[in-house]
C-alpha cells in the first residue's frame, strides 16, 4: 500500500520563495549599507548593481534606490580621483646633509618636439637643500628654444592663456626649461584641474620649430609631499 504524500500548497510555496528572495535581497542591501557607511563607494555600487540585477522588484532595492544613485555618482568620482592621484610621482632622495624632494607628472598626451614622434613631457617641482625650489619641464628629445629666457603661454582649466617667464639653462644634463615663478605654478597646480603650457622648440633636421603644448592633469596633487612649499 502506497503511503499518501502530503499535498503541497502552491500558494504557500510561492510565498515561501518570495520571502526567501526578500531575505536574500535584504542581506545584500545590508552589505550595501555597510559599504556606504564606510565611504567605500565602489563597493557600495557593486552591491547595489548585483541587488538591482538579481532582485530588481524587491523592497530592499526600492529602499536603497536614492543612495544607490548617489553611490554610482560617488564611485565614478572616487575612481577619477584615484586616477588623478596616480598620475603623480613623489621622491625623497638624500642630498649632502639634507633631502631633495620632488613631485612630477607626465603630460596627458605625448608631444612630438623634434619630428621623430611623440614622446612624454614631464613637469617637475623640486625642493633641493642647495639649489632651493624650482619648477621645470623636461623633454626626452628635441630642445626648448628658450635660452636666455622667454615667455610661454599658460592656460589654467578653461581660462584665458597668460604669459609667464621661463628659461632654458645652458646645460646638457637634461633638456629642461624652468618656469621662473615656481610658487605661482605650485599654487596653481594645487587649485587647478588642468594646466596647459605652450612652449617654443628649436628647429632641427626634421622639425621646423614653432611651439608645442603639453597638458597636465594636475587635480590629484598631494601637496603634503612637498611640505615646505605650502
Backbone as ProteinMPNN parsed JSONL, in Angstrom:
{"seq_chain_A": "XXXXXXXXXXXXXXXXXXXXXXXXXXXXXXXXXXXXXXXXXXXXXXXXXXXXXXXXXXXXXXXXXXXXXXXXXXXXXXXXXXXXXXXXXXXXXXXXXXXXXXXXXXXXXXXXXXXXXXXXXXXXXXXXXXXXXXXXXXXXXXXXXXXXXXXXXXXXXXXXXXXXXXXXXXXXXXXXXXXXXXXXXXXXXXXXXXXXXXXXXXXXXXXXXXXXXXXXXXXXXXXXXXXXXX", "coords_chain_A": {"N_chain_A": [[0.856, -1.178, 0.0], [0.643, 2.151, -0.934], [1.992, 4.965, 0.647], [0.324, 7.978, 1.428], [1.26, 10.987, -0.039], [2.103, 14.173, 1.323], [0.133, 16.95, 0.477], [1.236, 19.611, -1.526], [0.937, 23.014, -1.077], [0.499, 25.294, -3.534], [0.315, 28.096, -3.336], [1.378, 28.612, -0.812], [3.956, 27.712, -1.241], [4.884, 29.523, -3.189], [4.792, 31.846, -1.676], [6.689, 31.272, 0.246], [8.978, 31.159, -1.331], [9.052, 33.788, -2.247], [9.482, 35.105, 0.141], [12.003, 34.136, 0.804], [13.486, 35.248, -1.253], [13.226, 37.969, -0.655], [14.532, 38.028, 1.77], [17.129, 37.361, 0.971], [17.621, 39.565, -0.645], [17.516, 41.594, 1.258], [19.717, 40.922, 2.799], [21.776, 41.467, 0.999], [21.335, 44.165, 0.67], [22.017, 45.022, 3.187], [24.784, 44.683, 3.118], [25.33, 46.598, 1.211], [24.561, 48.911, 2.651], [26.502, 48.851, 4.652], [28.86, 49.282, 3.217], [28.363, 51.857, 2.265], [28.293, 53.274, 4.687], [30.955, 53.051, 5.372], [32.098, 54.615, 3.483], [33.011, 53.477, 1.187], [32.574, 53.722, -1.838], [32.805, 52.465, -4.314], [32.582, 49.745, -3.705], [30.04, 49.818, -2.576], [28.521, 50.527, -4.813], [28.92, 48.221, -6.343], [27.602, 46.246, -4.792], [25.042, 47.337, -4.932], [24.576, 47.181, -7.69], [24.452, 44.402, -8.109], [22.289, 43.717, -6.457], [20.181, 45.112, -7.713], [20.213, 43.837, -10.145], [19.641, 41.136, -9.577], [17.46, 41.162, -7.811], [15.397, 43.077, -8.659], [12.769, 43.953, -8.15], [12.434, 43.951, -5.464], [11.678, 44.884, -2.038], [13.918, 45.776, -0.735], [15.572, 46.719, -2.805], [14.075, 48.897, -3.614], [14.199, 50.422, -1.304], [16.921, 51.183, -1.083], [17.263, 52.728, -3.302], [17.58, 55.68, -3.636], [20.123, 56.132, -2.386], [21.621, 54.399, -3.868], [21.811, 55.609, -6.378], [23.325, 57.8, -5.61], [25.618, 56.434, -4.787], [26.566, 55.4, -7.219], [27.297, 57.75, -8.558], [29.229, 58.77, -6.806], [31.084, 56.731, -6.779], [32.139, 56.853, -9.349], [33.329, 59.37, -9.175], [35.172, 58.869, -7.128], [36.789, 56.957, -8.34], [37.862, 58.494, -10.416], [39.282, 60.399, -8.951], [41.199, 58.75, -7.807], [42.533, 57.942, -10.101], [43.623, 60.381, -10.978], [45.291, 61.014, -8.803], [47.143, 58.97, -9.032], [48.646, 59.769, -11.182], [50.709, 61.331, -10.355], [54.118, 61.343, -9.204], [56.176, 60.939, -6.414], [59.235, 61.741, -4.847], [61.878, 61.24, -2.519], [65.097, 61.983, -1.879], [68.387, 61.435, -0.6], [70.554, 64.222, -0.153], [73.571, 65.583, 0.099], [73.72, 67.046, 3.193], [71.064, 66.903, 3.606], [67.737, 66.424, 2.266], [66.443, 65.88, -0.982], [63.393, 66.729, -2.309], [60.744, 65.87, -4.498], [58.065, 66.347, -6.854], [56.389, 64.981, -9.547], [54.891, 64.879, -12.833], [53.542, 63.473, -15.81], [52.696, 64.754, -19.051], [49.344, 64.738, -20.322], [49.073, 63.748, -22.942], [51.606, 62.446, -25.098], [54.142, 64.448, -26.771], [55.311, 65.595, -29.902], [58.398, 66.782, -30.279], [60.61, 67.051, -31.873], [60.223, 66.081, -34.401], [60.528, 63.357, -34.596], [58.592, 61.807, -33.562], [55.956, 61.387, -31.112], [56.659, 62.008, -27.7], [56.961, 61.562, -24.093], [56.321, 64.406, -21.998], [57.463, 66.032, -19.152], [56.505, 67.511, -16.055], [58.036, 68.992, -13.321], [58.315, 69.583, -9.87], [60.69, 70.702, -7.635], [62.47, 70.49, -4.595], [65.354, 71.425, -3.363], [68.1, 71.132, -1.106], [70.365, 72.726, -1.579], [70.02, 74.162, -4.006], [67.539, 75.226, -3.784], [64.026, 75.897, -4.42], [62.329, 74.846, -7.359], [60.631, 74.797, -10.528], [59.988, 72.978, -13.453], [59.927, 72.01, -16.945], [60.566, 68.957, -18.678], [62.042, 67.494, -21.487], [62.255, 64.587, -23.639], [63.377, 64.491, -26.091], [64.583, 66.596, -28.812], [64.604, 70.175, -28.229], [64.17, 72.998, -26.069], [63.431, 76.257, -27.222], [64.472, 78.504, -25.676], [66.65, 79.712, -24.589], [68.361, 82.015, -22.595], [66.014, 83.096, -21.787], [62.43, 83.44, -22.053], [58.96, 84.002, -22.907], [56.218, 82.017, -22.046], [53.053, 80.564, -22.877], [50.463, 79.98, -20.622], [47.687, 78.103, -19.767], [45.026, 77.758, -17.559], [42.801, 75.378, -16.618], [39.748, 76.194, -18.081], [40.371, 78.785, -18.563], [41.626, 81.993, -19.826], [44.654, 82.12, -21.75], [47.798, 83.043, -20.246], [50.839, 84.901, -20.146], [53.916, 83.714, -18.997], [57.096, 83.883, -17.339], [59.965, 82.09, -18.477], [62.87, 79.92, -18.767], [65.684, 78.429, -20.408], [68.267, 76.672, -19.134], [71.826, 76.752, -19.763], [72.874, 73.916, -20.089], [73.774, 70.492, -20.455], [72.826, 68.462, -18.982], [70.16, 67.856, -18.701], [67.233, 68.118, -20.764], [65.771, 70.748, -20.11], [63.374, 73.229, -19.093], [62.86, 76.003, -17.169], [60.124, 77.226, -15.251], [59.865, 80.362, -14.161], [58.527, 81.589, -11.943], [58.087, 79.681, -9.607], [56.538, 79.279, -7.295], [54.092, 80.438, -7.895], [53.271, 78.686, -9.914], [53.098, 76.343, -8.435], [51.048, 76.954, -6.551], [49.0, 77.239, -8.374], [48.834, 74.637, -9.434], [47.887, 73.303, -7.197], [45.267, 74.103, -7.066], [44.051, 73.829, -9.541], [42.49, 71.911, -12.22], [43.501, 71.245, -14.743], [46.57, 72.156, -16.352], [47.822, 73.811, -19.061], [50.682, 74.217, -20.985], [52.243, 76.129, -23.344], [55.066, 75.962, -25.298], [58.164, 77.104, -26.817], [60.025, 75.402, -29.368], [63.242, 74.334, -30.546], [64.305, 74.545, -33.93], [65.063, 71.814, -36.142], [66.622, 69.11, -38.093], [64.367, 67.532, -38.778], [62.327, 69.086, -37.957], [60.472, 71.987, -37.826], [60.526, 73.875, -35.91], [58.782, 76.333, -33.987], [55.91, 76.176, -31.802], [54.857, 74.026, -29.105], [52.377, 72.244, -27.198], [51.845, 71.127, -23.943], [49.702, 69.316, -21.886], [48.726, 69.06, -18.583], [47.197, 67.015, -16.218], [46.536, 68.027, -13.312], [44.976, 67.732, -11.055], [45.106, 65.773, -9.048], [47.141, 66.274, -7.256], [49.051, 65.869, -4.296], [49.718, 67.961, -1.958], [51.006, 67.778, 0.504], [53.265, 66.264, 0.223], [55.368, 67.88, -0.489], [56.106, 69.651, 1.819], [57.296, 72.124, 2.545], [56.576, 73.865, 0.604], [54.061, 74.758, 1.023]], "CA_chain_A": [[0.0, 0.0, 0.0], [1.467, 3.361, -1.062], [1.637, 5.984, 1.627], [-0.131, 9.233, 0.829], [2.206, 12.1, 0.037], [1.425, 15.395, 1.732], [-0.169, 17.837, -0.645], [1.95, 20.881, -1.488], [0.092, 24.175, -1.366], [1.253, 26.171, -4.448], [0.357, 29.464, -2.816], [2.332, 28.642, 0.302], [5.298, 27.557, -1.79], [5.252, 30.796, -3.807], [5.023, 32.808, -0.593], [7.972, 30.937, 0.858], [10.023, 31.566, -2.271], [9.102, 35.249, -2.238], [10.098, 35.504, 1.406], [13.422, 33.815, 0.707], [14.095, 36.253, -2.131], [13.292, 39.232, 0.087], [15.584, 37.889, 2.779], [18.402, 37.444, 0.264], [17.772, 40.952, -1.073], [17.822, 42.394, 2.447], [21.097, 40.625, 3.187], [22.636, 42.201, 0.086], [21.153, 45.578, 0.991], [22.789, 45.282, 4.409], [26.176, 44.853, 2.684], [25.344, 47.912, 0.568], [24.538, 49.911, 3.721], [27.792, 48.804, 5.345], [29.849, 49.919, 2.344], [28.053, 53.286, 2.263], [28.726, 53.81, 5.983], [32.416, 53.088, 5.368], [32.562, 55.506, 2.429], [33.59, 52.699, 0.094], [31.517, 53.89, -2.831], [32.943, 51.463, -5.381], [31.99, 48.508, -3.202], [28.606, 50.058, -2.438], [27.922, 50.43, -6.137], [28.936, 46.813, -6.765], [26.492, 45.576, -4.117], [23.806, 47.863, -5.496], [24.414, 46.625, -9.04], [24.014, 42.999, -8.005], [20.938, 43.712, -5.885], [19.205, 45.534, -8.72], [20.191, 42.859, -11.238], [19.053, 39.875, -9.145], [16.186, 41.369, -7.107], [15.012, 44.446, -9.022], [11.436, 44.31, -7.643], [12.38, 43.72, -4.028], [11.54, 46.053, -1.168], [15.272, 46.24, -0.427], [16.03, 47.52, -3.941], [13.341, 50.167, -3.556], [14.67, 51.19, -0.148], [18.258, 51.766, -1.283], [17.314, 53.398, -4.605], [18.214, 57.007, -3.628], [21.55, 56.02, -2.075], [22.267, 53.676, -4.961], [22.155, 56.623, -7.372], [24.451, 58.547, -5.046], [26.796, 55.559, -4.793], [27.077, 55.327, -8.588], [27.974, 59.01, -8.861], [30.429, 58.918, -5.967], [32.059, 55.718, -7.205], [32.816, 57.409, -10.517], [34.182, 60.449, -8.691], [36.263, 58.256, -6.374], [37.69, 56.323, -9.31], [38.564, 59.56, -11.119], [40.256, 60.967, -8.011], [42.296, 57.792, -7.679], [43.296, 58.003, -11.35], [44.397, 61.623, -10.98], [46.348, 60.915, -7.791], [48.163, 58.031, -9.505], [49.46, 60.4, -12.222], [51.849, 61.992, -9.718], [55.188, 60.555, -8.58], [56.873, 61.709, -5.383], [60.517, 61.145, -4.49], [62.704, 61.851, -1.472], [66.443, 61.449, -2.088], [69.44, 62.109, 0.19], [71.379, 65.181, -0.891], [74.522, 66.145, 1.049], [73.27, 66.91, 4.578], [69.607, 67.001, 3.668], [66.966, 65.59, 1.337], [65.799, 66.517, -2.12], [62.03, 66.265, -2.501], [60.207, 66.252, -5.805], [56.756, 65.862, -7.314], [56.441, 65.052, -11.005], [53.731, 64.36, -13.564], [53.692, 63.498, -17.265], [51.596, 65.36, -19.791], [48.256, 63.809, -20.651], [49.415, 63.131, -24.224], [52.987, 62.715, -25.538], [54.277, 65.567, -27.702], [56.426, 65.477, -30.848], [59.183, 68.01, -30.118], [61.75, 67.114, -32.8], [59.881, 65.449, -35.678], [60.78, 61.91, -34.58], [57.46, 61.113, -32.962], [55.518, 61.921, -29.825], [57.327, 61.473, -26.513], [56.44, 62.176, -22.869], [56.823, 65.67, -21.448], [57.313, 65.936, -17.701], [56.537, 68.705, -15.213], [58.652, 68.619, -12.05], [58.549, 70.531, -8.786], [61.83, 70.164, -6.889], [62.934, 71.227, -3.421], [66.724, 70.96, -3.155], [68.72, 71.86, 0.01], [71.379, 73.674, -2.041], [69.56, 74.998, -5.113], [66.236, 75.799, -3.469], [62.827, 75.382, -5.082], [62.238, 75.121, -8.794], [59.629, 74.067, -11.315], [60.509, 72.95, -14.808], [59.508, 70.976, -17.898], [61.664, 68.134, -19.187], [61.786, 66.782, -22.743], [63.096, 63.43, -23.923], [64.007, 64.696, -27.396], [64.459, 67.974, -29.243], [65.098, 71.144, -27.252], [63.409, 74.226, -25.901], [64.026, 77.456, -27.806], [64.218, 79.466, -24.601], [67.931, 80.1, -23.999], [68.367, 83.431, -22.279], [64.712, 83.495, -21.286], [61.332, 83.616, -22.994], [57.623, 83.975, -22.339], [55.412, 80.885, -22.511], [51.622, 80.721, -22.606], [49.93, 79.0, -19.678], [46.229, 78.14, -19.639], [44.563, 77.015, -16.399], [41.441, 74.887, -16.868], [39.171, 76.804, -19.285], [40.653, 80.214, -18.541], [42.395, 82.581, -20.924], [46.101, 81.944, -21.586], [48.579, 84.185, -19.789], [52.256, 84.736, -20.417], [54.748, 83.589, -17.796], [58.529, 83.844, -17.627], [60.618, 80.777, -18.486], [64.253, 79.985, -19.245], [66.386, 77.173, -20.668], [69.661, 76.822, -18.692], [72.836, 76.24, -20.702], [73.429, 72.683, -19.539], [73.404, 69.293, -21.2], [72.436, 67.416, -18.039], [68.769, 67.497, -19.003], [66.563, 69.067, -21.653], [64.839, 71.312, -19.135], [63.018, 74.64, -19.162], [62.318, 76.4, -15.879], [59.104, 78.249, -15.085], [60.593, 81.165, -13.183], [57.742, 81.796, -10.727], [57.716, 78.306, -9.215], [55.491, 79.287, -6.279], [52.844, 80.681, -8.616], [52.886, 77.453, -10.591], [52.716, 75.383, -7.391], [49.715, 77.335, -6.074], [48.066, 76.941, -9.461], [48.668, 73.182, -9.504], [47.107, 72.877, -6.037], [43.866, 74.505, -7.2], [43.533, 73.605, -10.892], [42.29, 70.564, -12.75], [44.492, 71.07, -15.811], [47.451, 73.258, -16.727], [48.392, 73.643, -20.397], [51.827, 75.107, -21.196], [52.721, 76.192, -24.729], [56.482, 76.323, -25.212], [58.854, 77.114, -28.108], [61.031, 74.354, -29.574], [64.268, 74.664, -31.529], [64.203, 73.876, -35.226], [66.057, 70.775, -36.383], [66.527, 68.496, -39.415], [63.015, 67.03, -39.057], [61.418, 69.878, -37.135], [60.518, 73.379, -38.26], [60.46, 74.766, -34.758], [57.435, 76.724, -33.597], [55.533, 75.917, -30.41], [54.125, 72.804, -28.773], [51.602, 72.401, -25.964], [51.712, 69.962, -23.067], [48.581, 69.485, -20.962], [48.935, 68.259, -17.382], [46.026, 66.845, -15.359], [47.191, 68.207, -12.014], [43.982, 67.732, -9.981], [45.356, 64.784, -7.997], [48.345, 66.619, -6.496], [49.029, 65.763, -2.836], [50.699, 68.996, -1.587], [51.748, 67.466, 1.715], [54.528, 65.608, -0.105], [56.373, 68.939, -0.505], [55.529, 70.473, 2.886], [57.858, 73.47, 2.629], [56.0, 74.692, -0.454], [52.674, 75.115, 1.338]], "C_chain_A": [[0.902, 1.241, 0.0], [1.006, 4.409, -0.082], [1.257, 7.269, 0.901], [0.924, 10.329, 1.031], [1.473, 13.373, 0.465], [1.251, 16.324, 0.535], [0.562, 19.168, -0.462], [1.015, 21.995, -1.902], [0.875, 25.132, -2.268], [1.385, 27.6, -3.926], [1.387, 29.602, -1.698], [3.762, 28.534, -0.213], [5.767, 28.854, -2.444], [5.568, 31.853, -2.746], [6.369, 32.556, 0.07], [9.135, 31.361, -0.037], [10.198, 33.083, -2.292], [9.779, 35.757, -0.971], [11.606, 35.259, 1.374], [14.146, 34.838, -0.174], [14.241, 37.593, -1.413], [14.397, 39.18, 1.147], [16.967, 37.999, 2.143], [18.68, 38.881, -0.184], [18.15, 41.841, 0.11], [19.263, 42.156, 2.921], [22.078, 41.387, 2.293], [22.534, 43.698, 0.347], [21.923, 45.954, 2.248], [24.273, 45.457, 4.068], [26.355, 46.198, 1.983], [25.422, 49.01, 1.628], [25.895, 49.997, 4.431], [28.871, 49.504, 4.523], [29.627, 51.429, 2.288], [28.554, 53.93, 3.55], [30.244, 53.951, 6.049], [32.975, 54.046, 4.316], [33.233, 54.792, 1.278], [32.565, 52.667, -1.042], [31.617, 52.893, -3.975], [32.323, 50.14, -4.953], [30.483, 48.655, -3.049], [27.919, 49.939, -3.791], [27.857, 48.979, -6.605], [27.792, 46.034, -6.109], [25.15, 46.041, -4.675], [23.525, 47.328, -6.883], [23.864, 45.203, -8.981], [22.593, 42.919, -7.477], [19.904, 44.075, -6.931], [19.142, 44.576, -9.91], [19.437, 41.593, -10.833], [17.677, 40.032, -8.501], [15.651, 42.762, -7.394], [13.675, 44.892, -8.42], [11.323, 44.153, -6.136], [12.188, 45.024, -3.266], [12.916, 46.638, -0.834], [15.809, 47.12, -1.549], [15.344, 48.88, -3.946], [13.871, 51.053, -2.424], [16.003, 51.878, -0.423], [18.35, 52.622, -2.538], [17.958, 54.785, -4.554], [19.724, 56.939, -3.364], [22.315, 55.271, -3.156], [22.685, 54.649, -6.064], [23.34, 57.455, -6.894], [25.737, 57.721, -5.105], [27.402, 55.467, -6.193], [27.858, 56.595, -8.936], [29.275, 59.132, -8.075], [31.494, 57.895, -6.335], [32.84, 56.214, -8.42], [33.783, 58.52, -10.1], [35.402, 59.891, -7.955], [37.282, 57.626, -7.312], [38.509, 57.376, -10.058], [39.617, 60.2, -10.216], [41.458, 60.05, -7.841], [43.176, 57.812, -8.933], [44.188, 59.242, -11.371], [45.544, 61.569, -9.982], [47.488, 60.034, -8.286], [49.045, 58.63, -10.603], [50.726, 61.033, -11.649], [52.842, 60.987, -9.139], [55.937, 61.455, -7.605], [58.158, 60.977, -5.005], [61.18, 61.945, -3.383], [64.068, 61.195, -1.556], [67.442, 62.172, -1.188], [70.243, 63.05, -0.698], [72.262, 65.903, 0.119], [74.008, 65.951, 2.477], [71.749, 66.969, 4.709], [68.93, 66.04, 2.716], [66.444, 66.454, 0.2], [64.421, 65.889, -2.287], [61.547, 66.704, -3.877], [58.824, 65.652, -6.02], [56.745, 66.026, -8.823], [55.207, 64.41, -11.622], [54.02, 64.452, -15.052], [52.472, 64.158, -17.91], [50.581, 64.292, -20.184], [48.529, 63.056, -21.951], [50.883, 63.414, -24.53], [53.002, 63.811, -26.611], [55.486, 65.321, -28.61], [57.201, 66.792, -30.82], [60.358, 68.107, -31.091], [61.473, 66.457, -34.141], [60.082, 63.955, -35.709], [59.631, 61.116, -33.972], [57.157, 61.663, -31.57], [56.21, 61.213, -28.669], [56.783, 62.184, -25.268], [57.108, 63.519, -22.563], [56.505, 65.65, -19.957], [57.359, 67.322, -17.062], [57.028, 68.283, -13.838], [58.697, 69.823, -11.109], [59.641, 69.926, -7.905], [62.192, 71.096, -5.737], [64.3, 70.656, -3.052], [67.391, 71.782, -2.048], [69.711, 72.929, -0.433], [70.836, 74.656, -3.077], [68.199, 75.634, -4.851], [65.104, 75.16, -4.259], [62.825, 75.752, -6.554], [61.133, 74.296, -9.413], [60.071, 74.113, -12.77], [59.888, 71.816, -15.622], [60.748, 70.235, -18.384], [61.206, 67.419, -20.458], [62.691, 65.563, -22.841], [63.842, 63.577, -25.245], [63.781, 66.136, -27.824], [65.02, 68.909, -28.187], [64.142, 72.326, -27.187], [64.155, 75.387, -26.574], [63.783, 78.611, -26.836], [65.511, 79.84, -23.886], [67.927, 81.607, -23.775], [67.031, 83.957, -21.814], [63.686, 83.678, -22.385], [60.02, 83.697, -22.211], [56.89, 82.763, -22.906], [53.966, 81.123, -22.103], [51.158, 79.605, -21.687], [48.42, 79.186, -19.569], [45.828, 77.238, -18.47], [43.089, 76.659, -16.602], [40.899, 75.521, -18.154], [39.414, 78.303, -19.353], [41.419, 80.678, -19.766], [43.886, 82.34, -20.692], [46.744, 83.213, -21.04], [50.053, 83.867, -19.982], [53.027, 84.691, -19.109], [56.211, 83.46, -18.217], [59.079, 82.425, -17.523], [62.052, 80.95, -18.959], [64.815, 78.582, -19.41], [67.827, 77.363, -20.213], [70.624, 76.201, -19.71], [73.551, 75.053, -20.063], [72.952, 71.52, -20.385], [72.937, 68.171, -20.278], [71.008, 66.939, -18.29], [68.213, 68.53, -19.958], [65.439, 69.685, -20.831], [64.596, 72.792, -19.397], [62.319, 75.022, -17.865], [61.175, 77.408, -16.04], [59.565, 79.093, -13.901], [59.831, 81.388, -11.874], [57.211, 80.446, -10.261], [56.594, 78.281, -8.175], [54.124, 79.578, -6.893], [52.354, 79.397, -9.267], [52.431, 76.401, -9.583], [51.315, 75.694, -6.859], [48.66, 77.015, -7.119], [47.78, 75.449, -9.537], [47.825, 72.66, -8.351], [45.613, 73.118, -6.234], [43.238, 74.1, -8.526], [43.228, 72.136, -11.155], [43.312, 70.268, -13.847], [45.324, 72.341, -15.967], [48.035, 72.927, -18.095], [49.504, 74.674, -20.577], [52.28, 74.996, -22.653], [54.147, 76.719, -24.715], [57.122, 76.296, -26.598], [59.889, 75.991, -28.19], [62.002, 74.792, -30.672], [64.019, 73.908, -32.827], [65.328, 72.854, -35.364], [65.853, 70.17, -37.752], [65.115, 68.035, -39.776], [61.955, 67.862, -38.347], [61.583, 71.347, -37.491], [60.476, 74.366, -37.11], [59.028, 75.091, -34.389], [57.166, 76.42, -32.132], [54.82, 74.574, -30.297], [53.385, 73.057, -27.463], [51.534, 71.073, -25.219], [50.618, 70.261, -22.049], [48.764, 68.518, -19.793], [47.648, 68.224, -16.547], [46.506, 66.852, -13.902], [46.258, 68.029, -10.817], [44.226, 66.75, -8.853], [46.587, 65.074, -7.157], [48.105, 66.492, -4.993], [50.082, 66.73, -2.294], [51.534, 68.649, -0.369], [53.071, 66.763, 1.438], [55.676, 66.605, -0.306], [55.961, 69.979, 0.548], [56.041, 71.899, 2.928], [57.289, 74.406, 1.584], [54.641, 75.272, -0.048], [52.578, 76.252, 2.365]], "O_chain_A": [[1.805, 1.363, 0.827], [-0.181, 4.715, 0.025], [1.831, 7.59, -0.14], [1.405, 10.551, 2.142], [0.353, 13.625, 0.022], [2.14, 16.448, -0.308], [0.516, 19.774, 0.609], [0.377, 21.928, -2.953], [1.841, 25.736, -1.801], [2.435, 28.229, -4.061], [2.154, 30.563, -1.643], [4.67, 29.18, 0.31], [6.921, 29.247, -2.275], [6.493, 32.649, -2.903], [7.095, 33.49, 0.412], [10.151, 31.861, 0.447], [11.314, 33.599, -2.346], [10.551, 36.715, -1.006], [12.386, 36.078, 1.859], [15.271, 35.241, 0.122], [15.26, 38.269, -1.551], [15.098, 40.164, 1.382], [17.864, 38.641, 2.69], [19.813, 39.357, -0.115], [18.995, 42.728, -0.014], [19.936, 43.078, 3.383], [23.092, 41.894, 2.773], [23.529, 44.418, 0.257], [22.424, 47.072, 2.364], [24.947, 46.294, 4.669], [27.384, 46.857, 2.131], [26.239, 49.924, 1.526], [26.366, 51.084, 4.764], [29.698, 50.233, 5.07], [30.589, 52.197, 2.265], [29.165, 54.998, 3.519], [30.761, 54.857, 6.702], [34.185, 54.267, 4.259], [33.94, 55.41, 0.483], [31.798, 51.714, -1.183], [30.595, 52.516, -4.549], [31.627, 49.49, -5.732], [29.732, 47.729, -3.355], [26.859, 49.322, -3.903], [26.861, 48.555, -7.192], [27.097, 45.263, -6.77], [24.236, 45.239, -4.867], [22.375, 47.05, -7.226], [22.936, 44.849, -9.708], [21.78, 42.147, -7.986], [18.864, 43.424, -7.032], [18.127, 44.514, -10.603], [18.686, 41.034, -11.631], [16.826, 39.151, -8.622], [15.469, 43.553, -6.468], [13.469, 46.086, -8.202], [10.222, 44.216, -5.59], [12.486, 46.11, -3.763], [13.057, 47.85, -0.671], [16.43, 48.151, -1.287], [15.97, 49.896, -4.248], [13.977, 52.27, -2.57], [16.195, 53.032, -0.04], [19.406, 53.19, -2.816], [18.832, 55.054, -5.379], [20.506, 57.608, -4.039], [23.514, 55.483, -3.339], [23.778, 54.534, -6.618], [24.242, 57.775, -7.669], [26.806, 58.239, -5.431], [28.624, 55.459, -6.336], [28.936, 56.531, -9.527], [30.299, 59.549, -8.617], [32.686, 58.174, -6.212], [34.052, 56.02, -8.509], [34.905, 58.603, -10.6], [36.521, 60.373, -8.132], [38.49, 57.745, -7.104], [39.699, 57.182, -10.305], [40.719, 60.508, -10.668], [42.594, 60.513, -7.742], [44.4, 57.713, -8.846], [45.361, 59.165, -11.736], [46.647, 62.026, -10.279], [48.656, 60.303, -8.004], [50.087, 58.061, -10.927], [51.7, 61.247, -12.37], [52.459, 59.924, -8.649], [56.288, 62.589, -7.932], [58.171, 59.755, -4.862], [61.056, 63.168, -3.319], [64.195, 59.991, -1.332], [67.359, 63.39, -1.027], [70.57, 62.724, -1.839], [71.783, 66.728, 0.898], [73.872, 64.815, 2.93], [71.221, 67.074, 5.816], [69.467, 64.98, 2.393], [66.055, 67.605, 0.399], [64.293, 64.669, -2.395], [61.901, 67.781, -4.357], [58.467, 64.616, -5.458], [57.061, 67.103, -9.329], [54.572, 63.534, -11.035], [54.666, 65.396, -15.507], [51.366, 64.117, -17.372], [50.911, 63.118, -20.352], [48.248, 61.862, -22.049], [51.364, 64.513, -24.252], [51.994, 64.061, -27.271], [56.545, 64.895, -28.15], [56.7, 67.812, -31.294], [61.036, 69.134, -31.134], [62.391, 66.288, -34.944], [59.836, 63.326, -36.738], [59.698, 59.891, -33.88], [57.992, 62.314, -30.942], [56.334, 59.988, -28.654], [56.215, 63.271, -25.369], [58.291, 63.727, -22.835], [55.398, 65.288, -19.557], [58.137, 68.186, -17.465], [56.507, 67.333, -13.252], [59.067, 70.929, -11.505], [59.534, 68.776, -7.477], [62.216, 72.317, -5.885], [64.403, 69.558, -2.505], [67.266, 73.007, -2.041], [69.884, 73.933, 0.258], [71.152, 75.845, -3.033], [67.757, 76.49, -5.618], [65.214, 74.02, -4.71], [63.266, 76.835, -6.939], [60.75, 73.245, -8.9], [60.482, 75.162, -13.265], [59.401, 70.821, -15.085], [61.833, 70.807, -18.487], [60.13, 66.823, -20.5], [63.75, 65.504, -22.216], [64.822, 62.874, -25.491], [62.913, 66.824, -27.288], [65.817, 68.496, -27.345], [63.408, 72.609, -28.134], [65.38, 75.47, -26.491], [63.025, 79.542, -27.108], [65.487, 80.239, -22.721], [67.54, 82.377, -24.655], [66.911, 85.136, -21.479], [64.027, 84.028, -23.515], [59.992, 83.483, -20.999], [56.937, 82.512, -24.111], [53.689, 81.796, -21.11], [51.425, 78.43, -21.937], [47.936, 80.289, -19.31], [46.248, 76.083, -18.405], [42.241, 77.541, -16.74], [41.523, 75.4, -19.208], [38.748, 79.012, -20.106], [41.808, 79.883, -20.622], [44.336, 82.356, -19.546], [46.295, 84.321, -21.332], [50.456, 82.704, -19.981], [52.821, 85.521, -18.224], [56.516, 82.989, -19.312], [58.723, 81.663, -16.624], [62.412, 82.0, -19.491], [64.476, 77.667, -18.66], [68.559, 78.135, -20.832], [70.279, 75.255, -20.418], [74.671, 75.169, -19.567], [71.864, 71.557, -20.959], [72.68, 67.057, -20.733], [70.694, 65.762, -18.111], [68.656, 69.678, -19.971], [64.304, 69.21, -20.851], [65.481, 73.512, -19.858], [61.301, 74.429, -17.505], [61.252, 78.323, -16.86], [59.647, 78.603, -12.775], [60.437, 81.375, -10.803], [56.05, 80.107, -10.486], [55.782, 77.357, -8.172], [53.115, 79.025, -6.457], [51.174, 79.058, -9.184], [51.488, 75.654, -9.844], [50.488, 74.791, -6.731], [47.559, 76.575, -6.789], [46.63, 75.037, -9.686], [47.115, 71.667, -8.512], [44.787, 72.424, -5.643], [42.013, 74.033, -8.629], [43.651, 71.248, -10.415], [43.909, 69.192, -13.883], [44.841, 73.451, -15.742], [48.667, 71.886, -18.27], [49.293, 75.866, -20.349], [52.647, 73.922, -23.128], [54.41, 77.798, -24.183], [56.676, 75.547, -27.467], [60.547, 75.671, -27.2], [61.635, 75.517, -31.596], [63.572, 72.761, -32.811], [66.401, 73.007, -34.782], [65.009, 70.642, -38.513], [64.705, 68.131, -40.933], [60.826, 67.411, -38.156], [62.69, 71.885, -37.462], [60.398, 75.574, -37.331], [58.152, 74.23, -34.468], [58.087, 76.407, -31.315], [54.258, 74.063, -31.266], [53.726, 73.972, -26.714], [51.207, 70.035, -25.795], [50.607, 71.324, -21.428], [48.934, 67.315, -19.989], [47.084, 69.266, -16.212], [46.838, 65.808, -13.341], [46.698, 68.161, -9.675], [43.613, 66.876, -7.793], [47.039, 64.203, -6.415], [47.085, 66.949, -4.478], [51.246, 66.347, -2.181], [52.644, 69.159, -0.211], [53.917, 66.672, 2.328], [56.841, 66.207, -0.293], [55.515, 71.07, 0.195], [55.298, 72.804, 3.309], [57.494, 75.618, 1.662], [54.132, 76.177, -0.708], [51.477, 76.663, 2.73]]}, "name": "protein", "num_of_chains": 1, "seq": "XXXXXXXXXXXXXXXXXXXXXXXXXXXXXXXXXXXXXXXXXXXXXXXXXXXXXXXXXXXXXXXXXXXXXXXXXXXXXXXXXXXXXXXXXXXXXXXXXXXXXXXXXXXXXXXXXXXXXXXXXXXXXXXXXXXXXXXXXXXXXXXXXXXXXXXXXXXXXXXXXXXXXXXXXXXXXXXXXXXXXXXXXXXXXXXXXXXXXXXXXXXXXXXXXXXXXXXXXXXXXXXXXXXXXX"}
